[in-house]
Amino acid sequence: MVEPILIQGGRTLYPFRSGAGVKPRGYSGPLQRAMTDFGADESFEKAVGKLKEHYGVDVPVSAVREVTLQHAAQMALEEEPSGVAGGL
């Protein structure tokens, strides 16, 4: 399938990409969440199988690994310093 495009004022617009919130060769937020959930629970290879089974989506093992590790790194940056958790 070829994505329809619009030319407006000399600019190329991609309505589907904008509406779906995706980039070429990118993964939507909901798909990244599923990849991360499955990737954190199982091996990355098993996560690929679960994505296919549950959502009918084929993604490479390397993509599941990359997305899962990116989200893990972001979570590590957002963690509270040790000894501070638990409030006052």
DRENLUMVEX-750653 format. One line per field, with one value per residue (C-alpha): x, y, z; residue number from 0; residue in three letters. Coordinates in pm, whole numbers, plus 50000, padded with zeros to 5 digits. Layout:
N
X	X; ...
Y	Y; ...
Z	Z; ...
num	NUM; ...
residuo	ALA; ...
This chain:
88
X	50000; 50125; 50048; 49848; 50016; 49904; 50101; 50005; 50196; 50502; 50506; 50441; 50191; 50136; 49788; 49809; 50146; 50027; 49699; 49853; 50151; 50409; 50725; 50856; 51024; 50901; 50663; 50350; 50329; 50084; 50303; 50612; 50428; 50336; 50693; 50827; 50578; 50651; 51025; 51055; 50866; 51029; 51323; 51309; 51256; 50954; 50821; 50818; 50604; 50361; 50328; 50240; 50000; 49816; 49829; 49915; 50221; 50561; 50857; 51224; 51380; 51629; 51343; 51188; 51530; 51603; 51263; 51267; 51617; 51535; 51234; 51437; 51704; 51439; 51291; 51635; 51674; 51337; 51395; 51420; 51764; 51810; 51697; 51437; 51152; 50868; 50805; 50861
Y	50000; 50347; 50624; 50911; 51249; 51609; 51899; 52228; 52552; 52368; 52136; 51765; 51653; 51297; 51280; 50917; 50959; 51270; 51112; 50783; 50945; 50730; 50791; 50587; 50276; 50375; 50216; 50371; 50433; 50146; 49906; 50018; 49951; 49598; 49537; 49658; 49458; 49135; 49210; 49263; 48942; 48700; 48673; 48919; 48628; 48503; 48860; 48863; 48548; 48702; 49019; 48804; 48587; 48869; 49154; 48996; 49221; 49108; 49298; 49200; 49069; 49356; 49609; 49453; 49456; 49817; 49952; 49757; 49875; 50237; 50234; 50070; 50339; 50611; 50452; 50437; 50812; 50879; 50666; 50842; 50843; 50556; 50632; 50888; 50654; 50619; 50986; 51167
Z	50000; 49915; 50159; 50006; 50029; 49988; 49845; 50004; 49970; 49840; 50143; 50135; 50398; 50516; 50672; 50783; 50955; 51135; 51243; 51352; 51524; 51347; 51147; 50856; 50990; 51335; 51583; 51734; 52107; 52168; 51968; 52160; 52485; 52373; 52254; 52589; 52795; 52609; 52582; 52956; 53041; 52800; 52566; 52279; 52040; 52237; 52247; 51865; 51870; 52118; 51910; 51608; 51809; 51990; 51737; 51402; 51374; 51248; 51390; 51396; 51717; 51700; 51707; 52019; 52184; 52087; 52194; 52523; 52611; 52518; 52749; 53027; 52994; 53012; 53325; 53486; 53430; 53593; 53905; 54238; 54400; 54647; 55000; 54891; 54796; 55042; 55111; 55439
num	0; 1; 2; 3; 4; 5; 6; 7; 8; 9; 10; 11; 12; 13; 14; 15; 16; 17; 18; 19; 20; 21; 22; 23; 24; 25; 26; 27; 28; 29; 30; 31; 32; 33; 34; 35; 36; 37; 38; 39; 40; 41; 42; 43; 44; 45; 46; 47; 48; 49; 50; 51; 52; 53; 54; 55; 56; 57; 58; 59; 60; 61; 62; 63; 64; 65; 66; 67; 68; 69; 70; 71; 72; 73; 74; 75; 76; 77; 78; 79; 80; 81; 82; 83; 84; 85; 86; 87
residuo	MET; VAL; GLU; PRO; ILE; LEU; ILE; GLN; GLY; GLY; ARG; THR; LEU; TYR; PRO; PHE; ARG; SER; GLY; ALA; GLY; VAL; LYS; PRO; ARG; GLY; TYR; SER; GLY; PRO; LEU; GLN; ARG; ALA; MET; THR; ASP; PHE; GLY; ALA; ASP; GLU; SER; PHE; GLU; LYS; ALA; VAL; GLY; LYS; LEU; LYS; GLU; HIS; TYR; GLY; VAL; ASP; VAL; PRO; VAL; SER; ALA; VAL; ARG; GLU; VAL; THR; LEU; GLN; HIS; ALA; ALA; GLN; MET; ALA; LEU; GLU; GLU; GLU; PRO; SER; GLY; VAL; ALA; GLY; GLY; LEU
